[in-house]
Amino acid sequence: MHQASQDSLRAIVQFMVPPRPPPLTLDDATRALYEKAIADPSSLSDERRREILQRLPREEEDALCYDICGSTMSELVTKAIQDPDSLVYMEVNLLVAGLPRDRNRKMLQQSARLSKEDRDLHHKALEAAMTEDEAAARTVTRAKQLAKGKARDAADKALDVYDADIIRSGALKQIRGCVPWQEHIMSLSGSTKTRAPCGFVMFYPKDKDPECSAFKGRLEEFVSHGFHRHIGAAKEPVMNGFKLYDMQYDSLESLPRRFAAMRDSGDIPTGLRRDAVLYVDDEAFRSLDSARPFVLLWELQEKQGTEEQLGPLKVDIKHVAPLLLMRLTQRDMSLEKRQLKLWSRGPEFENLHKDASKSKENGDYDGIWPPRHLAM
């Protein structure tokens, strides 16, 4: 009975698992081409190199690459060598995966079916068929891919379940296959295929360099965490275009006038919010030692009669980007009801204050936006 059960199970597994495809054998012409590439790489024409690497003809490859990122493949290789720090993830992926984007996957599948001898020959031919510049660019892109993975891992460790969930549900939730506020930013003038300007003017007090440096470091760290926690959902042009434009202020009383003057004279960089500004004061500096460090958001407000203006809003530095960026961008959009489901109210300054008034940490009200518990 036991043996019969084993036989039945084996039969079921064999039925469910597709048969392994027959092994591939290099034909004589391909073998000769590979051997020539290994023996004398300089003798290969560009056409033959591309045949070995299974790359598209140069003109077709460059045109397709330009449509995707705004640069040709040749330009990307040059950029990787001359200015590797400027490479964005999209460009790194193109350099690594090639075009069409499933080329590497198909090559791996084909290579896996070769005999060990033919597979070794194939791999050596691939190495030989690359130019020195292409090989150098590949080394750079591997380092960039490693850095991307480390940034994602750091975000996983730095953000707790709630913070990660509110970023996903609040800022990066797709509607009909896209994230509307990101599409809006990328549609604005000044945007390119790899960079969409956005962000905030950020004011720091003069004569407090050590405190400012520490705060900047933490804030920039959490901006990176916010974008990298769900890296597949965050659009890279928005990530690359996000900027905190640092300025200094003499006194809190002068800050509103300074920001208003920047706005009126056109000195706010393209894409940055013109209706709101971020700043830090002594209380914000001290918050770095608390469970929820915060930055202050202030808005230019038109006074309505005797109506009292709203004060600054405390914003958790973990959620300046993408969450706060998303909420303020929503002001410029025609919103569908489901885009507000998480918040129950619009993105106006008054409503952000109302949300923050419900915020608690360890049972005590802290008045920091976003509140730790929203309707998910």
Secondary structure, 3 states (H helix, E strand, C coil): CHHHHHHHHHHHHHHHCCCCCCCECCCHHHHHHHHHHHHCHHHCCHHHHHHHHCCCCHHHHHHHHHHHHCCCHHHHHHHHHHCHHHCCHHHHHHHHHCCCCCHHHHHHHHHHCECHHHHHHHHHHHHHHCCHHHHHHHHHHHHHHHHHHHHHHHHHHHCCHHHHHHHHHHHCCCECCECHHHHHHHHCCCCCCCCCCEEEEEEEECCCHHHHHHHHHHHHHHHHHHHHCCCCCCCHHHHHHEEEEEEEECCCCCHHHHHHHHHHCCCCCCCECCCEEEECCHHHHHHHHCCCCEEEEEECCCCCCCCCCCCCEEEEHHHHHHHHHHHHHHHHCCCCHHHHCCCCCCCCHHHHHHHHCCCEECCEECCEECCCCCCC
